[in-house]
Amino acid sequence: MKKTFLIIISAFAFNGLFAQELPKWAKKARKAVFSVITYNGDNKILNTGNGFYRDDKGTAISDYSLFKDAHRAVVVTSDGKELPVTLILGANDMYDVVRFRTETSKKQESLTPAASAGAKDEKVYVLPYSTQNSVNVSTGTIQSVDSIPNNSFYYTLSMKTGMKDVSCPVVNANGEVIGIIQRNSREDSEESYAL
């Protein structure tokens, strides 16, 4: 009995220690990340992926390849609500990014864009889509920052990400978005890339 009690107490202590390491903003910020489902002309699922809201009016960002050849799309929010995509605001197939708007009946939880670019060796976090209350963020650092047209930046990150992380937001220590995770050409790479 004492042994079981000690194991339970140890598990709670470890869990509490892990939760304290997460930034204060993480739990609220995860509500801005959603799942995207696109459909073809026969109303069959074409692609699924992730995205996030960048303002409280329903303006969102995701990867363009999800929307290619799609006839309609919906997002599924962290609380399980399905919202239709109503308007494509811009797309870039070279950088695989799309900006769009969804229907929304209230102010949408969103992430604030960073006022300045991330810096080399800065700690960053990737927020995945989740319908659970727990927040599991990945952390890493910026290895390099490259400027691209339109006052934008391309980041090489020292962290491993997978397909489930594509189009998830990369945020700085203040909880501000500095980028969006891009598809990696090598699944086993210890580096990731963000736009």
C-alpha positions in Angstrom: 0.0 0.0 0.0 2.8 2.4 0.9 4.6 1.6 -2.3 1.5 2.3 -4.4 1.0 5.5 -2.6 4.6 6.6 -3.2 4.3 5.7 -6.9 1.1 7.8 -7.3 2.6 10.8 -5.4 5.8 10.6 -7.6 3.7 10.5 -10.8 1.8 13.7 -9.7 5.0 15.4 -8.7 6.6 14.6 -12.1 3.5 15.7 -13.9 3.4 18.9 -12.0 7.0 19.6 -12.7 6.5 19.1 -16.4 3.4 21.4 -16.4 5.5 24.2 -14.7 8.0 24.1 -17.5 5.4 25.1 -20.1 5.0 28.8 -20.8 2.0 30.6 -19.2 0.5 31.3 -22.6 0.6 27.7 -23.9 -2.8 26.5 -22.6 -4.7 29.4 -24.0 -2.7 29.6 -27.3 -3.4 26.0 -28.2 -7.1 27.0 -28.8 -5.9 28.9 -31.8 -4.6 25.8 -33.6 -7.1 23.7 -35.6 -7.3 20.7 -38.0 -8.1 21.4 -41.7 -10.1 19.0 -43.8 -10.5 19.5 -47.5 -12.9 17.8 -49.9 -13.0 17.0 -53.6 -15.9 17.6 -56.0 -17.5 14.2 -54.9 -17.5 15.4 -51.3 -14.8 12.9 -50.3 -11.9 13.8 -48.1 -9.0 15.1 -50.2 -6.5 16.1 -47.5 -6.2 16.7 -43.8 -3.7 18.9 -41.9 -3.3 21.8 -39.5 -3.5 25.5 -39.3 -4.0 28.4 -36.8 -5.9 31.6 -36.4 -3.9 34.8 -36.7 -6.7 37.2 -35.7 -10.0 37.0 -33.8 -12.1 37.5 -36.9 -11.4 34.0 -38.3 -8.4 34.8 -40.5 -6.2 31.7 -40.6 -2.9 30.3 -42.0 -2.2 26.7 -43.3 -0.3 25.0 -46.0 -1.4 25.5 -49.6 -1.0 21.9 -50.6 -4.0 20.9 -48.4 -6.2 23.2 -50.6 -4.9 22.3 -54.0 -7.7 20.9 -56.1 -10.2 21.1 -53.2 -13.8 22.1 -53.7 -14.5 23.0 -50.1 -12.8 23.0 -46.7 -13.6 23.1 -43.1 -11.6 23.5 -39.9 -12.2 21.6 -36.7 -11.3 23.8 -33.7 -9.7 22.5 -30.4 -13.2 22.3 -28.9 -14.4 20.1 -31.7 -16.5 22.8 -33.6 -16.5 22.4 -37.4 -16.4 25.8 -39.2 -16.5 26.2 -43.0 -13.8 28.0 -44.9 -15.5 30.9 -46.6 -12.8 32.8 -48.4 -9.2 32.3 -49.7 -7.4 35.6 -49.0 -4.1 34.6 -50.6 -1.9 31.6 -51.5 1.7 30.9 -52.5 2.5 27.5 -53.9 6.3 28.2 -53.9 6.3 28.6 -50.1 3.3 26.3 -49.6 1.2 28.7 -47.5 -2.4 29.9 -47.7 -4.3 32.6 -45.8 -8.1 32.2 -45.6 -11.1 33.1 -43.5 -13.5 30.8 -41.7 -17.1 31.3 -40.6 -17.1 32.3 -36.9 -20.0 33.3 -34.6 -17.8 34.8 -31.9 -14.3 36.2 -31.4 -12.0 33.4 -32.3 -9.0 32.6 -30.0 -5.9 33.6 -32.1 -2.2 34.0 -32.0 -0.4 37.4 -32.2 2.2 37.8 -35.0 5.6 38.8 -33.6 6.6 42.4 -34.2 10.1 41.3 -35.3 11.8 38.2 -36.7 13.2 35.5 -34.5 16.9 35.5 -33.8 19.6 32.8 -34.0 19.8 30.6 -30.9 16.4 31.9 -29.7 14.2 29.3 -28.0 11.0 28.5 -29.9 7.9 26.3 -29.4 5.7 24.4 -31.8 2.1 24.2 -30.8 0.3 21.1 -32.2 -3.4 20.6 -32.8 -5.1 18.9 -29.9 -8.7 18.4 -28.7 -7.4 17.4 -25.3 -6.9 19.8 -22.3 -3.2 18.8 -22.0 -0.7 20.9 -23.9 2.3 19.1 -25.4 4.5 21.6 -27.1 7.8 20.8 -28.8 10.8 23.1 -28.1 13.9 23.9 -30.1 16.1 26.8 -31.1 16.6 28.8 -34.3 19.7 27.7 -36.1 19.5 30.3 -38.9 17.3 33.0 -40.2 17.1 33.8 -44.0 15.3 36.8 -45.4 12.9 36.2 -48.3 10.7 38.7 -50.3 7.9 40.7 -48.7 9.7 41.3 -45.4 9.4 37.6 -44.6 11.8 35.1 -43.0 12.7 31.4 -43.5 13.9 29.6 -40.3 16.0 26.5 -39.9 15.2 25.1 -36.4 17.1 22.6 -34.3 14.2 20.3 -33.5 12.6 17.3 -35.0 9.1 17.6 -36.3 6.9 15.2 -38.2 3.9 15.3 -40.6 1.5 15.9 -37.7 3.4 19.2 -37.1 3.2 20.6 -40.6 1.4 24.0 -40.6 1.5 24.3 -36.8 2.6 27.6 -35.5 6.2 28.3 -34.3 6.0 30.8 -31.4 8.6 32.7 -29.3 8.9 32.8 -25.5 6.3 35.6 -25.4 3.7 33.4 -27.2 4.0 35.4 -30.5 3.9 33.6 -33.8 7.2 33.8 -35.8 6.4 31.2 -38.4 4.6 28.1 -39.6 6.2 24.6 -39.8 6.9 23.5 -43.3 6.9 20.0 -44.7 10.3 18.3 -44.2 11.9 16.4 -47.1 13.5 13.9 -44.8 11.4 12.3 -42.0 14.5 11.4 -39.9 15.9 15.0 -40.0 16.9 16.6 -36.7 16.2 20.0 -38.3 12.9 21.6 -39.2 12.0 24.5 -41.3 9.5 27.3 -40.8 8.3 30.2 -43.0 
